[in-house]
Amino acid sequence: MKLEHHRQKVAPLPHFFLRLLRYGLFSFLLIFISVGIGVWGYYHFAGLGLLDSFHMASMILTGMGPVAEMTTSEAKIFSSIFALYSGVAFLSITVVFFAPIIHRILHILQVEKKDES
């Protein structure tokens, strides 16, 4: 679904909600994949249980910080790489989620600006 050009009219509200739903679902898919990678890594490399792995991955992904100490070199390397990935992923997923809203606001402001002149 392509976004409308600034010279086009603002998309109708149902079209906007459909776009918001699609971007939201894509964002949640990215979150699900990211948490899955974290759970697998903490389970595999750190030897944490599934619930603890999920808790650790969720906390790292949202930027809250670690909740368990990594004892092996492999766990520390994975945790470091996952933390770096999480910083970028969190910001990117946030941008994807809010992109339709920001686009609509800017598009409406652009249309109003053209109407005034």
Phi, psi and omega per residue, in radians:
M1 nan 1.985 -3.084
K2 -1.463 2.489 3.085
L3 -1.322 2.592 -3.125
E4 -1.287 2.571 3.117
H5 -1.278 2.732 -3.092
H6 -1.123 -0.316 3.105
R7 -1.501 -0.216 3.124
Q8 -1.515 2.859 3.087
K9 -1.212 2.776 3.070
V10 -1.153 2.417 -3.123
A11 -1.080 2.524 3.091
P12 -1.060 2.713 -3.069
L13 -0.992 -0.775 3.108
P14 -1.060 -0.658 3.105
H15 -1.136 -0.714 3.102
F16 -1.106 -0.766 3.135
F17 -1.127 -0.648 3.074
L18 -1.123 -0.754 3.100
R19 -1.093 -0.751 3.115
L20 -1.081 -0.705 3.094
L21 -1.095 -0.788 -3.132
R22 -1.119 -0.784 3.114
Y23 -1.151 -0.665 3.101
G24 -1.123 -0.768 3.106
L25 -1.110 -0.710 3.099
F26 -1.113 -0.693 3.102
S27 -1.096 -0.778 3.134
F28 -1.173 -0.570 3.044
L29 -1.105 -0.758 3.099
L30 -1.107 -0.686 3.087
I31 -1.115 -0.800 -3.133
F32 -1.043 -0.783 3.122
I33 -1.132 -0.755 -3.134
S34 -1.111 -0.788 3.104
V35 -1.132 -0.674 3.104
G36 -1.051 -0.753 3.088
I37 -1.083 -0.769 3.131
G38 -1.115 -0.778 3.125
V39 -1.060 -0.825 3.133
W40 -1.045 -0.810 -3.095
G41 -1.118 -0.808 -3.138
Y42 -1.210 -0.576 3.082
Y43 -1.200 -0.782 -3.063
H44 -1.337 -0.862 -3.019
F45 -1.543 -0.628 -3.065
A46 -1.696 -0.216 3.137
G47 1.261 0.360 3.097
L48 -1.349 2.718 3.035
G49 -1.221 2.974 -3.090
L50 -1.096 -0.753 -3.137
L51 -1.161 -0.751 3.102
D52 -1.152 -0.643 3.098
S53 -1.117 -0.740 3.103
F54 -1.106 -0.767 3.134
H55 -1.073 -0.820 -3.130
M56 -1.102 -0.804 -3.132
A57 -1.097 -0.718 3.134
S58 -1.133 -0.743 -3.120
M59 -1.171 -0.733 3.123
I60 -1.173 -0.772 -3.080
L61 -1.093 -0.579 -3.135
T62 -1.582 -0.008 3.082
G63 1.486 0.222 -3.120
M64 -1.368 -0.450 3.118
G65 1.902 2.929 -3.078
P66 -1.250 2.667 3.103
V67 -2.079 -0.177 3.107
A68 -2.283 2.583 3.139
E69 -1.487 2.363 3.096
M70 -1.535 2.205 -3.033
T71 -1.811 -0.463 -3.125
T72 -1.766 2.793 3.116
S73 -1.089 -0.731 -3.140
E74 -1.066 -0.735 3.138
A75 -1.148 -0.693 3.129
K76 -1.173 -0.703 3.112
I77 -1.135 -0.825 3.116
F78 -1.056 -0.796 -3.114
S79 -1.060 -0.686 3.116
S80 -1.153 -0.821 3.141
I81 -1.119 -0.735 3.138
F82 -1.146 -0.635 3.105
A83 -1.143 -0.733 3.089
L84 -1.113 -0.789 3.098
Y85 -1.053 -0.750 -3.073
S86 -1.089 -0.650 3.112
G87 -1.067 -0.763 3.124
V88 -1.262 -0.749 -3.095
A89 -1.109 -0.756 -3.117
F90 -1.046 -0.819 3.129
L91 -1.153 -0.739 -3.120
S92 -1.137 -0.756 3.137
I93 -1.147 -0.661 3.091
T94 -1.084 -0.751 3.118
V95 -1.107 -0.771 3.133
V96 -1.061 -0.763 -3.104
F97 -1.109 -0.739 -3.067
F98 -1.582 -0.087 -3.093
A99 -0.964 -0.832 -3.138
P100 -1.107 -0.625 -3.132
I101 -1.184 -0.833 3.139
I102 -1.109 -0.732 3.123
H103 -1.061 -0.761 -3.122
R104 -1.128 -0.765 3.131
I105 -1.064 -0.840 3.140
L106 -1.129 -0.654 3.118
H107 -1.137 -0.766 3.115
I108 -1.086 -0.754 3.112
L109 -1.099 -0.668 3.120
Q110 -1.167 -0.731 3.126
V111 -1.137 -0.754 3.118
E112 -1.107 -0.651 3.131
K113 -1.115 -0.710 3.140
K114 -1.200 -0.628 -3.136
D115 -1.141 -0.602 -3.126
E116 -1.218 -0.594 -3.083
S117 -1.578 nan nan
